[in-house]
Amino acid sequence: MQTFPAALPLGGKTVVVTGAGPMAEAKLRLFLTSPARLKWLAGDGASPPGFAGRVESPPHAPEAADFAGAALVFIAEADPSARRQQARWARAAGALVNLVDEPEGSDFQTPALVDRDEVVVAIATGGAAPVLSVDLRAAIERLLPPRIGRLAALAREMRSTVKRVLGDFEARRAFWERVLRGPARDLALAGDQEGARRAFLDTLNRPEAPREGVVHLIGAGPGDPELLTLRAARLLREADVIVHDRLVSPEVLDLARRDARRINVGKQRNHHPVPQEAIEALLVEEAQKGQRVVRLKGGDPFIFGRGGEEVAALRAAGIRVEVTPGISAALAAAASSQIPLTHRGLASSVTLASGVGRRGGPTPELRALVEGTGALYMSVDAAPRIQAQLLALGRDGATPVALVEHASRDQERTIYCTLASLASTVDSEAVTGPAIIFLGEAVTQGAAYAPAPAQAIQREAQRA
């Protein structure tokens, strides 16, 4: 280890910044939300917008007395001789000195910080690679829940109470593990601080009570793990049990803990090895064991994902359930092929429809697809029927159509044709994978649109 990023409490401390300009202002900005006393020795006594009332700024050039009591001093003064003099004054006052943009002469370097109030993550490269630190900070920002500081604040507030109630160290450790991974945590991260406090006290008052289970219905998106929401990725890492569909990609599942139990309940056309009722019973059973269950669905749980049925079953069983949306296949396919679902002068409405109906039920109603942009799920096998019905309803046979197969994955391809040639194109292009069918004038705005003859555009070619 080349550097040690120690954590310095800032309550009651004084931080001094010298010099004017963007570098000095950037150092001051680091501490604006801290409890530290801030002094800016710029020599003119003025504070720029955003600092007034928070920063002391004496109207004279820096003097030795200005550094008395300082804990940290950042010297952004441009003049080399003034920098050296100020560093001597600061060290004589007992402060640690950072010479801005001069790591070799500094007592410490400024790390890249992820600031969540009570939770602060520091990334240090010893001043050797600040850009790398910034990139690492951005990656951690994406992983760390925005409200994690509220959870830490609640833990600080309750720490003395926990120590008083639980005298044994091991009992306290077990309690903290339980409460910081249970309902109190979830409520705090959702912004319900009072609810989190109640859950915290309930866990403290009933330390032996069974852990409450929860089911998270999560949209896994179309397959590309980079299209997961940040919340979905976090919940996936925390899950004890993952119940997933066939269309959830291996790359998405790889984001889960290695020891999480994975249960595949995927369905295929005309083959449903795990009936819907059995899936719902499985979710209830695992949650009743106190498990954190993730029900992972391709696309979005509430768009042709039967998520509503699973929510209803969990509610009826008294199981806590939360829903995290995902990028639906239609949105991902439209984005990859650059087909706008609405477009001024071409389409002012979008209809999401399914090409299959409820087993034993009527044929899906397609009348809404006569105008605007249509996005059809699960419709490849039904292409001949859909084509015939829409033509019978009066939709022009020349209506542009795009089939987007394996949206967002490496094998994605986009095929353009017309409504009149839809069924024959599905056959001639051997479209078998998961696909979205778009129809409407907005399709003409897609990348490399070519209506006739049918043209398949491979994703690899688009990238190249």
C-alpha positions as CSV (number, residue, x, y, z in Angstrom):
1,M,0.0,0.0,0.0
2,Q,1.6,3.3,-1.2
3,T,-0.9,5.7,0.4
4,F,-3.3,5.5,3.4
5,P,-6.6,7.3,3.0
6,A,-7.3,8.1,6.6
7,A,-10.8,9.4,7.7
8,L,-10.5,12.7,9.5
9,P,-13.6,13.9,11.5
10,L,-14.4,17.5,10.5
11,G,-16.6,18.6,13.4
12,G,-14.8,21.5,15.1
13,K,-12.0,21.5,12.6
14,T,-10.8,24.5,10.5
15,V,-9.9,24.1,6.8
16,V,-8.0,26.9,5.1
17,V,-7.7,27.5,1.4
18,T,-5.3,30.1,-0.1
19,G,-5.2,31.6,-3.5
20,A,-7.9,32.6,-6.1
21,G,-9.4,31.0,-9.1
22,P,-11.0,27.6,-10.1
23,M,-8.5,25.4,-8.2
24,A,-9.1,27.2,-4.9
25,E,-12.8,27.2,-5.4
26,A,-12.8,23.5,-6.2
27,K,-11.1,22.7,-2.9
28,L,-13.5,24.9,-0.9
29,R,-16.4,23.2,-2.6
30,L,-15.3,19.8,-1.2
31,F,-16.1,21.0,2.3
32,L,-19.3,23.1,1.8
33,T,-21.6,20.4,3.2
34,S,-19.2,19.5,6.1
35,P,-19.3,20.9,9.6
36,A,-15.8,22.3,9.3
37,R,-15.0,26.0,9.7
38,L,-13.8,27.3,6.3
39,K,-11.3,30.1,5.7
40,W,-10.5,31.4,2.3
41,L,-7.3,33.5,2.1
42,A,-7.7,35.1,-1.3
43,G,-6.7,38.6,-0.2
44,D,-9.7,40.5,-1.3
45,G,-12.3,39.6,1.3
46,A,-14.9,38.7,-1.3
47,S,-16.8,35.4,-1.6
48,P,-18.0,34.3,-5.1
49,P,-21.6,33.1,-5.6
50,G,-22.3,29.9,-3.7
51,F,-19.8,30.6,-0.9
52,A,-21.2,33.7,0.8
53,G,-22.2,33.1,4.4
54,R,-20.3,29.8,4.5
55,V,-16.7,30.9,4.1
56,E,-14.7,33.4,6.1
57,S,-12.6,35.5,3.8
58,P,-10.4,38.1,5.5
59,P,-9.8,41.3,3.4
60,H,-6.0,41.1,3.7
61,A,-3.1,39.1,2.3
62,P,-2.4,35.8,4.1
63,E,-0.5,36.2,7.4
64,A,1.0,33.6,9.8
65,A,-1.9,34.2,12.3
66,D,-4.5,33.2,9.7
67,F,-3.3,29.6,9.9
68,A,-3.7,29.2,13.7
69,G,-5.9,26.3,14.6
70,A,-6.0,24.9,11.1
71,A,-6.2,21.1,10.6
72,L,-6.0,21.1,6.8
73,V,-4.5,23.7,4.5
74,F,-4.8,23.8,0.7
75,I,-2.4,26.2,-1.0
76,A,-3.6,27.2,-4.4
77,E,-1.6,30.4,-4.5
78,A,0.1,30.8,-7.9
79,D,3.3,32.7,-6.8
80,P,6.0,30.1,-5.9
81,S,7.6,32.1,-3.1
82,A,4.2,32.8,-1.6
83,R,3.3,29.1,-1.7
84,R,6.5,28.2,0.2
85,Q,6.0,30.8,2.8
86,Q,2.3,29.9,3.4
87,A,3.3,26.2,3.6
88,R,5.9,27.1,6.4
89,W,3.2,29.1,8.3
90,A,0.7,26.3,8.0
91,R,3.1,23.5,9.2
92,A,4.3,25.7,12.0
93,A,0.6,26.0,13.1
94,G,0.4,22.1,13.1
95,A,-1.7,21.8,10.0
96,L,-1.3,19.2,7.2
97,V,-0.6,20.9,3.9
98,N,-1.7,20.2,0.4
99,L,0.1,22.1,-2.3
100,V,-2.4,22.0,-5.1
101,D,-1.1,20.3,-8.2
102,E,2.2,19.6,-6.5
103,P,1.9,16.1,-4.8
104,E,5.6,15.7,-4.2
105,G,5.7,18.7,-1.8
106,S,2.4,17.9,0.0
107,D,1.7,16.2,3.3
108,F,-1.3,14.6,1.7
109,Q,-3.2,14.3,-1.6
110,T,-6.8,15.0,-2.2
111,P,-8.7,11.8,-3.0
112,A,-11.6,11.5,-5.4
113,L,-14.6,11.4,-3.1
114,V,-18.0,9.8,-3.3
115,D,-19.9,11.8,-0.8
116,R,-23.1,10.4,0.7
117,D,-23.0,12.6,3.9
118,E,-22.4,10.0,6.6
119,V,-20.8,7.6,4.1
120,V,-17.8,8.8,2.2
121,V,-15.7,6.7,-0.1
122,A,-12.2,7.9,-1.0
123,I,-10.2,6.8,-4.0
124,A,-6.5,7.6,-3.9
125,T,-3.7,7.1,-6.4
126,G,-1.1,9.1,-4.5
127,G,-1.4,12.0,-7.0
128,A,-0.1,9.8,-9.8
129,A,-3.3,9.3,-11.8
130,P,-6.1,11.7,-10.9
131,V,-8.1,11.0,-14.0
132,L,-8.1,7.3,-13.1
133,S,-9.4,8.3,-9.6
134,V,-12.2,10.3,-11.3
135,D,-13.2,7.3,-13.4
136,L,-13.2,5.0,-10.4
137,R,-15.4,7.4,-8.5
138,A,-17.9,7.5,-11.3
139,A,-18.1,3.7,-11.2
140,I,-18.6,3.7,-7.5
141,E,-21.2,6.4,-7.8
142,R,-23.3,4.1,-9.9
143,L,-23.1,1.3,-7.4
144,L,-23.7,3.2,-4.2
145,P,-27.3,4.0,-3.3
146,P,-27.9,7.7,-3.2
147,R,-29.6,7.5,0.3
148,I,-27.0,5.2,1.9
149,G,-26.0,8.2,4.1
150,R,-29.4,8.3,5.6
151,L,-29.1,4.6,6.7
152,A,-25.7,5.4,8.3
153,A,-27.2,8.5,10.0
154,L,-29.9,6.2,11.5
155,A,-27.3,3.8,12.7
156,R,-25.4,6.6,14.4
157,E,-28.6,7.9,16.0
158,M,-29.4,4.4,17.4
159,R,-25.9,3.2,18.3
160,S,-26.1,4.1,22.0
161,T,-29.5,2.6,22.3
162,V,-28.3,-0.6,20.8
163,K,-25.3,-0.7,23.1
164,R,-27.6,-0.2,26.1
165,V,-30.1,-2.9,25.1
166,L,-27.6,-5.5,23.9
167,G,-24.7,-5.7,26.2
168,D,-23.0,-8.6,24.5
169,F,-20.6,-7.7,21.6
170,E,-21.6,-10.8,19.5
171,A,-25.3,-10.0,20.0
172,R,-24.7,-6.4,18.8
173,R,-22.8,-7.6,15.7
174,A,-25.6,-10.1,14.8
175,F,-28.1,-7.3,15.3
176,W,-26.3,-4.8,13.0
177,E,-25.9,-7.5,10.3
178,R,-29.6,-8.2,10.5
179,V,-31.0,-4.6,10.7
180,L,-28.6,-3.2,8.0
181,R,-29.7,-5.9,5.5
182,G,-33.4,-5.9,6.3
183,P,-36.5,-3.8,6.1
184,A,-35.0,-0.8,7.9
185,R,-32.3,-0.6,5.2
186,D,-34.9,-0.9,2.4
187,L,-37.1,1.8,3.9
188,A,-34.2,4.2,4.5
189,L,-32.9,3.7,0.9
190,A,-36.5,4.4,-0.3
191,G,-36.5,7.7,1.5
192,D,-38.9,6.6,4.4
193,Q,-36.7,7.6,7.4
194,E,-39.6,7.3,9.9
195,G,-40.5,3.9,8.6
196,A,-36.9,2.9,8.7
197,R,-36.7,4.0,12.4
198,R,-39.8,2.0,13.3
199,A,-38.4,-1.1,11.5
200,F,-35.1,-0.6,13.3
201,L,-36.7,-0.5,16.7
202,D,-39.0,-3.4,15.9
203,T,-35.9,-5.5,15.1
204,L,-34.2,-4.4,18.3
205,N,-37.3,-5.2,20.4
206,R,-37.7,-8.6,18.8
207,P,-34.1,-9.9,18.2
208,E,-35.2,-13.5,17.9
209,A,-38.1,-12.9,15.5
210,P,-37.8,-14.6,12.1
211,R,-36.4,-12.4,9.4
212,E,-39.1,-10.9,7.2
213,G,-38.9,-12.0,3.6
214,V,-39.4,-9.8,0.6
215,V,-39.9,-10.3,-3.1
216,H,-38.5,-7.8,-5.6
217,L,-40.0,-8.0,-9.1
218,I,-37.3,-6.7,-11.3
219,G,-37.2,-5.9,-15.0
220,A,-34.0,-7.3,-16.4
221,G,-34.3,-5.4,-19.6
222,P,-33.7,-6.9,-23.1
223,G,-30.4,-8.6,-22.2
224,D,-27.6,-6.1,-22.2
225,P,-26.5,-5.8,-18.5
226,E,-25.6,-2.1,-19.1
227,L,-29.3,-1.4,-19.6
228,L,-30.2,-2.5,-16.1
229,T,-31.2,0.3,-13.7
230,L,-28.8,1.0,-10.9
231,R,-31.4,-0.2,-8.3
232,A,-32.0,-3.5,-10.2
233,A,-28.2,-4.2,-10.2
234,R,-28.0,-3.5,-6.5
235,L,-30.9,-5.7,-5.6
236,L,-29.6,-8.4,-7.7
237,R,-26.3,-8.4,-5.8
238,E,-28.1,-8.6,-2.5
239,A,-30.5,-11.4,-3.4
240,D,-30.6,-14.8,-1.6
241,V,-32.8,-16.4,-4.2
242,I,-33.2,-15.5,-7.9
243,V,-36.2,-16.8,-9.8
244,H,-35.6,-15.9,-13.5
245,D,-37.1,-16.3,-16.9
246,R,-35.5,-18.0,-19.9
247,L,-34.9,-14.6,-21.7
248,V,-32.8,-13.2,-18.8
249,S,-29.2,-13.2,-20.3
250,P,-26.3,-15.0,-18.6
251,E,-24.5,-11.6,-18.4
252,V,-27.3,-10.2,-16.2
253,L,-27.3,-13.3,-14.0
254,D,-23.5,-12.9,-13.6
255,L,-24.1,-9.7,-11.6
256,A,-25.6,-11.7,-8.7
257,R,-23.8,-13.1,-5.7
258,R,-22.1,-16.4,-6.4
259,D,-23.8,-18.1,-3.5
260,A,-27.3,-16.9,-4.5
261,R,-29.6,-19.7,-5.4
262,R,-30.8,-19.5,-9.0
263,I,-34.1,-21.0,-10.1
264,N,-35.0,-21.1,-13.8
265,V,-38.8,-21.0,-14.4
266,G,-38.5,-19.9,-18.1
267,K,-41.2,-20.6,-20.6
268,Q,-40.9,-21.3,-24.3
269,R,-43.6,-21.2,-27.0
270,N,-46.1,-24.0,-26.3
271,H,-43.9,-25.3,-23.5
272,H,-44.5,-24.1,-20.0
273,P,-42.6,-26.5,-17.7
274,V,-43.4,-24.4,-14.6
275,P,-47.0,-23.2,-14.6
276,Q,-47.7,-19.6,-13.5
277,E,-49.4,-20.8,-10.3
278,A,-46.3,-22.8,-9.4
279,I,-44.1,-19.8,-9.9
280,E,-46.3,-17.7,-7.6
281,A,-46.3,-20.5,-4.9
282,L,-42.5,-20.7,-5.2
283,L,-42.1,-16.9,-4.6
284,V,-44.4,-17.1,-1.5
285,E,-42.6,-20.1,-0.1
286,E,-39.1,-18.6,-0.4
287,A,-40.2,-15.3,1.1
288,Q,-41.9,-17.0,4.0
289,K,-38.4,-18.5,4.8
290,G,-37.2,-14.9,5.3
291,Q,-35.3,-14.8,2.0
292,R,-34.6,-11.8,-0.1
293,V,-36.1,-13.0,-3.4
294,V,-35.6,-11.4,-6.8
295,R,-38.1,-12.3,-9.4
296,L,-36.1,-11.4,-12.6
297,K,-38.1,-10.9,-15.8
298,G,-37.0,-10.0,-19.2
299,G,-37.9,-6.5,-20.2
300,D,-40.3,-4.9,-17.8
301,P,-42.4,-6.9,-15.3
302,F,-45.6,-5.0,-16.1
303,I,-45.4,-5.2,-19.9
304,F,-46.5,-8.7,-21.0
305,G,-44.6,-10.1,-18.0
306,R,-47.5,-11.3,-15.8
307,G,-46.0,-9.2,-13.1
308,G,-49.4,-8.0,-12.0
309,E,-50.5,-11.6,-11.3
310,E,-47.5,-12.2,-9.2
311,V,-47.9,-9.0,-7.2
312,A,-51.5,-10.0,-6.5
313,A,-50.5,-13.5,-5.3
314,L,-47.8,-12.1,-3.0
315,R,-50.1,-9.5,-1.5
316,A,-52.8,-12.1,-0.9
317,A,-50.2,-14.1,1.0
318,G,-49.1,-11.1,3.1
319,I,-45.6,-10.9,1.5
320,R,-43.9,-7.6,1.1
321,V,-43.3,-7.0,-2.6
322,E,-41.6,-4.2,-4.5
323,V,-41.3,-3.6,-8.2
324,T,-38.3,-2.2,-10.1
325,P,-39.1,-1.3,-13.7
326,G,-36.9,-2.4,-16.6
327,I,-36.3,-1.3,-20.1
328,S,-39.0,-3.0,-22.2
329,A,-37.9,-4.9,-25.3
330,A,-39.9,-2.5,-27.5
331,L,-38.0,0.5,-26.1
332,A,-34.6,-1.3,-26.4
333,A,-35.3,-2.5,-30.0
334,A,-36.5,1.0,-31.0
335,A,-33.3,2.5,-29.6
336,S,-30.9,0.0,-31.2
337,S,-32.5,0.3,-34.6
338,Q,-33.1,4.1,-34.2
339,I,-36.8,3.8,-34.9
340,P,-38.6,6.6,-33.2
341,L,-41.9,5.3,-31.7
342,T,-43.4,8.8,-32.2
343,H,-42.4,11.3,-34.8
344,R,-43.8,14.7,-35.7
345,G,-46.0,14.3,-38.8
346,L,-45.6,10.5,-38.9
347,A,-46.9,9.1,-35.6
348,S,-48.5,10.7,-32.6
349,S,-49.4,7.5,-30.8
350,V,-47.8,4.1,-29.8
351,T,-49.7,0.9,-29.2
352,L,-48.0,-2.1,-27.4
353,A,-49.8,-5.3,-28.3
354,S,-49.2,-9.0,-28.1
355,G,-49.6,-11.4,-31.0
356,V,-50.9,-14.2,-28.7
357,G,-54.1,-14.3,-26.7
358,R,-55.0,-15.9,-23.5
359,R,-55.1,-19.7,-23.9
360,G,-58.6,-20.6,-25.0
361,G,-59.5,-16.9,-25.3
362,P,-60.3,-14.7,-28.3
363,T,-57.8,-13.5,-30.9
364,P,-56.0,-10.3,-29.7
365,E,-57.7,-7.1,-30.7
366,L,-55.6,-5.4,-33.4
367,R,-57.9,-2.5,-34.2
368,A,-55.7,-0.1,-32.3
369,L,-52.9,-0.9,-34.7
370,V,-54.6,0.7,-37.7
371,E,-53.0,4.0,-37.0
372,G,-49.8,5.3,-35.3
373,T,-46.9,3.1,-34.4
374,G,-47.5,-0.5,-33.4
375,A,-45.1,-2.5,-31.4
376,L,-46.0,-6.2,-31.3
377,Y,-44.5,-8.7,-28.8
378,M,-44.6,-12.5,-29.2
379,S,-45.8,-12.1,-32.8
380,V,-43.4,-13.9,-35.0
381,D,-45.5,-17.1,-35.2
382,A,-48.7,-15.1,-35.6
383,A,-47.3,-12.9,-38.4
384,P,-49.6,-14.4,-41.1
385,R,-52.7,-13.9,-39.0
386,I,-51.7,-10.4,-37.9
387,Q,-50.9,-9.4,-41.5
388,A,-54.3,-10.7,-42.8
389,Q,-56.3,-9.0,-40.0
390,L,-54.6,-5.6,-40.3
391,L,-55.1,-5.6,-44.1
392,A,-58.7,-6.5,-43.5
393,L,-59.1,-3.7,-41.0
394,G,-57.8,-1.2,-43.7
395,R,-54.2,-0.8,-42.9
396,D,-52.3,-0.1,-46.1
397,G,-50.2,-3.0,-47.4
398,A,-47.4,-0.6,-48.1
399,T,-47.1,0.3,-44.4
400,P,-43.4,0.1,-43.4
401,V,-42.5,-2.8,-41.0
402,A,-39.3,-3.6,-39.0
403,L,-38.6,-6.8,-37.3
404,V,-35.9,-6.4,-34.6
405,E,-34.6,-9.8,-33.4
406,H,-32.5,-10.3,-30.2
407,A,-32.6,-6.6,-29.3
408,S,-29.6,-5.2,-27.5
409,R,-27.6,-8.5,-27.8
410,D,-24.6,-9.2,-30.0
411,Q,-26.7,-11.2,-32.5
412,E,-29.3,-8.4,-32.9
413,R,-30.5,-7.8,-36.5
414,T,-33.1,-5.5,-38.0
415,I,-35.1,-6.5,-41.0
416,Y,-37.3,-4.0,-43.0
417,C,-40.2,-5.0,-45.1
418,T,-43.9,-3.9,-45.6
419,L,-47.1,-5.1,-44.0
420,A,-48.0,-6.9,-47.3
421,S,-44.7,-8.9,-47.1
422,L,-44.5,-9.4,-43.4
423,A,-45.4,-13.1,-43.3
424,S,-43.2,-14.1,-46.2
425,T,-40.3,-12.1,-44.8
426,V,-40.5,-13.9,-41.4
427,D,-40.1,-17.2,-43.4
428,S,-37.4,-16.1,-45.9
429,E,-35.3,-14.5,-43.2
430,A,-35.9,-17.4,-40.7
431,V,-36.8,-15.1,-37.8
432,T,-37.0,-17.4,-34.8
433,G,-35.4,-15.6,-31.9
434,P,-37.2,-13.1,-29.6
435,A,-38.3,-10.3,-31.8
436,I,-40.4,-7.1,-31.8
437,I,-42.4,-6.2,-34.8
438,F,-42.8,-2.4,-35.5
439,L,-45.2,-1.1,-38.0
440,G,-46.1,2.5,-39.1
441,E,-44.6,5.4,-41.0
442,A,-42.1,6.2,-38.1
443,V,-40.3,3.0,-39.2
444,T,-39.0,4.9,-42.2
445,Q,-36.8,6.9,-39.8
446,G,-34.9,3.8,-38.7
447,A,-31.2,3.3,-39.4
448,A,-30.5,2.2,-43.0
449,Y,-34.2,1.9,-43.7
450,A,-34.8,-0.2,-46.8
451,P,-38.4,-1.4,-47.4
452,A,-37.9,-3.6,-50.5
453,P,-36.4,-6.0,-50.9
454,A,-36.3,-7.0,-47.3
455,Q,-32.9,-6.1,-45.8
456,A,-31.4,-7.5,-42.6
457,I,-29.0,-5.2,-40.8
458,Q,-26.7,-7.0,-38.4
459,R,-25.8,-5.2,-35.2
460,E,-22.0,-5.9,-35.8
461,A,-22.3,-4.1,-39.1
462,Q,-24.0,-1.1,-37.4
463,R,-21.2,-0.9,-34.9
464,A,-18.5,-1.1,-37.5
